[in-house]
Amino acid sequence: MELKKEKKVKKLKFEKVYTDGACEPNPGNGGWGFVIIGSPDIESYGGELDTTSNRMELLAIIKALEYFNSPEYIKVFSDSRYAVNGFNDWMHTWRAKGRQKKNMDLWDRLFDLKEFHKRVEAIWVKGHNDDKYNDLADELSIIGMEETISGDMDAEFEKRLILDE
């Protein structure tokens, strides 16, 4: 009787992340924020000078995905159709065809992070619609923007908070 070797498959952890970006005026100074839902929740935010709202939306997703050191199954919730549609549909075509689009530096980073994590899905949620975690990500992005503008935070600096509820 021949014994079959079973291949052990590492089960990927499921992660749920909410992201948001802000910019006032647009273009202008901006901030990004994300919340990783877990036990405990992890919150992070930061900002940049002289940027756009779209860049901050993308950077929020990048910073959230960079938080994870090993491949994970991640659902990213965002109120930006630009970020969600680009992440799920457009960026693969742009890269395959060598097209240069606005924010291509960030799209390239997102593409690499999506490849690293194996399974990442971006899901659109309606903004300012009483979604607890979307509202929190929005608040964090505004804090990142305000601290960058006020000088309380250096450009491209980020703060990370780990909260037990």
Backbone torsions as a table, in degrees:
resi	resn	phi	psi	omega
1	MET	NA	130.9	-178.2
2	GLU	-92.0	129.9	177.6
3	LEU	-87.1	134.8	177.7
4	LYS	-93.1	134.6	174.9
5	LYS	-83.3	128.5	177.5
6	GLU	-93.9	136.5	178.1
7	LYS	-85.9	123.4	177.5
8	LYS	-79.5	127.3	179.7
9	VAL	-106.6	124.8	178.0
10	LYS	-74.3	124.3	178.7
11	LYS	-79.0	124.1	178.5
12	LEU	-76.8	141.6	176.5
13	LYS	-73.8	142.9	177.3
14	PHE	-93.1	127.3	179.1
15	GLU	-123.7	146.6	179.4
16	LYS	-124.4	124.1	-174.4
17	VAL	-131.2	136.4	172.9
18	TYR	-111.4	135.9	-177.8
19	THR	-131.6	156.3	173.7
20	ASP	-159.7	156.8	176.3
21	GLY	-131.7	156.5	-179.5
22	ALA	-143.5	150.3	177.4
23	CYS	-155.0	129.1	-177.7
24	GLU	-144.7	116.6	-11.6
25	PRO	-70.6	-180.0	-179.2
26	ASN	-117.9	111.0	0.2
27	PRO	-73.6	158.9	-178.7
28	GLY	173.9	-143.9	178.4
29	ASN	-93.8	140.8	-172.5
30	GLY	-136.8	172.6	177.9
31	GLY	-144.8	160.5	177.1
32	TRP	-135.6	156.6	177.4
33	GLY	-153.4	153.3	173.6
34	PHE	-146.4	156.4	176.5
35	VAL	-130.5	125.1	172.7
36	ILE	-98.7	120.4	-177.6
37	ILE	-79.1	123.7	-179.4
38	GLY	-174.0	-161.1	179.4
39	SER	-129.9	89.7	8.6
40	PRO	-88.9	167.9	171.3
41	ASP	-69.4	147.6	177.7
42	ILE	-119.4	128.3	-179.9
43	GLU	-119.9	142.5	177.9
44	SER	-147.6	149.6	177.2
45	TYR	-153.3	163.0	178.1
46	GLY	-168.8	-173.5	-178.6
47	GLY	-160.4	171.0	177.7
48	GLU	-141.8	150.4	172.8
49	LEU	-87.4	152.1	174.0
50	ASP	50.6	70.0	-176.2
51	THR	-140.1	-167.6	177.3
52	THR	-131.8	164.2	177.6
53	SER	-60.9	-43.0	-180.0
54	ASN	-62.3	-39.8	178.3
55	ARG	-63.5	-39.9	-179.9
56	MET	-68.0	-37.3	176.2
57	GLU	-60.9	-45.5	179.8
58	LEU	-67.8	-42.0	-178.8
59	LEU	-64.3	-33.7	176.7
60	ALA	-60.6	-43.0	178.6
61	ILE	-67.4	-43.1	179.0
62	ILE	-58.1	-50.3	-178.1
63	LYS	-61.4	-38.5	178.5
64	ALA	-65.4	-46.0	-179.4
65	LEU	-67.8	-34.6	178.2
66	GLU	-67.7	-20.4	179.2
67	TYR	-61.3	-34.6	-176.3
68	PHE	-85.3	125.7	-177.3
69	ASN	-85.3	-18.6	-179.7
70	SER	-127.4	159.1	-178.6
71	PRO	-57.3	135.9	-179.3
72	GLU	-136.3	162.0	168.7
73	TYR	-93.9	115.6	-171.2
74	ILE	-126.7	131.5	169.7
75	LYS	-105.6	119.3	-179.6
76	VAL	-104.8	122.0	178.8
77	PHE	-102.8	129.6	-177.9
78	SER	-144.0	148.5	175.4
79	ASP	-94.9	12.4	178.7
80	SER	-102.9	110.0	176.9
81	ARG	-63.7	-34.3	177.0
82	TYR	-56.9	-49.3	-178.7
83	ALA	-68.7	-44.8	-177.2
84	VAL	-66.6	-50.4	-179.6
85	ASN	-64.8	-41.0	177.8
86	GLY	-62.6	-41.8	-178.2
87	PHE	-68.1	-45.8	-175.7
88	ASN	-80.0	-31.2	-169.6
89	ASP	-124.7	-50.5	-166.0
90	TRP	-80.8	-38.7	-168.6
91	MET	-63.8	-30.6	179.8
92	HIS	-67.1	-41.0	178.2
93	THR	-66.0	-44.9	179.7
94	TRP	-57.7	-46.0	-176.8
95	ARG	-69.5	-43.3	-179.0
96	ALA	-61.8	-36.6	-178.2
97	LYS	-93.7	1.1	178.6
98	GLY	67.8	24.4	-179.3
99	ARG	-77.4	139.7	176.2
100	GLN	-102.7	119.0	179.5
101	LYS	-117.1	169.7	173.9
102	LYS	-58.5	144.5	177.6
103	ASN	64.3	26.0	-176.9
104	MET	-60.4	-30.0	176.9
105	ASP	-59.6	-40.0	179.4
106	LEU	-76.6	-39.2	177.7
107	TRP	-61.4	-38.1	177.5
108	ASP	-63.1	-41.7	177.8
109	ARG	-63.7	-42.2	178.9
110	LEU	-64.3	-40.9	178.0
111	PHE	-58.5	-47.7	-179.7
112	ASP	-63.4	-39.8	178.8
113	LEU	-67.6	-37.4	177.8
114	LYS	-65.2	-40.9	176.9
115	GLU	-63.8	-41.2	-179.8
116	PHE	-62.7	-44.8	-174.6
117	HIS	-81.6	-7.5	175.6
118	LYS	72.3	-50.5	-177.3
119	ARG	-137.4	100.8	177.4
120	VAL	-129.9	132.8	179.6
121	GLU	-125.8	131.8	175.6
122	ALA	-99.7	134.2	-176.5
123	ILE	-126.1	129.6	179.9
124	TRP	-81.6	135.2	172.9
125	VAL	-125.9	147.6	178.8
126	LYS	-71.2	128.3	179.8
127	GLY	-75.1	154.1	176.6
128	HIS	52.6	47.5	-175.6
129	ASN	-129.2	32.9	178.0
130	ASP	60.2	34.5	171.0
131	ASP	-93.5	112.3	-172.5
132	LYS	-48.3	-49.4	-174.4
133	TYR	-79.7	-32.1	174.4
134	ASN	-66.1	-40.9	176.9
135	ASP	-63.2	-38.9	178.9
136	LEU	-66.4	-43.7	177.3
137	ALA	-61.2	-38.8	176.5
138	ASP	-61.7	-47.0	178.3
139	GLU	-59.0	-42.8	-179.7
140	LEU	-64.3	-40.0	179.3
141	SER	-65.2	-36.6	178.0
142	ILE	-68.8	-40.1	175.7
143	ILE	-60.9	-44.6	178.2
144	GLY	-59.1	-42.9	178.8
145	MET	-65.3	-47.7	-177.8
146	GLU	-64.1	-40.8	179.5
147	GLU	-69.6	-32.1	176.1
148	THR	-68.6	-44.3	179.9
149	ILE	-64.4	-43.1	-176.0
150	SER	-75.2	-13.5	-177.7
151	GLY	87.7	3.5	176.6
152	ASP	-71.3	-14.5	-179.6
153	MET	-137.6	134.6	175.3
154	ASP	-70.6	153.3	176.6
155	ALA	-56.1	140.5	-179.4
156	GLU	64.0	20.5	175.2
157	PHE	-91.1	150.8	176.3
158	GLU	-134.0	150.6	175.6
159	LYS	-118.6	138.3	-179.6
160	ARG	-124.1	132.1	-179.3
161	LEU	-120.5	137.8	174.4
162	ILE	-117.0	119.1	-172.8
163	LEU	-118.0	130.3	169.7
164	ASP	-96.5	131.3	178.4
165	GLU	-92.3	NA	NA
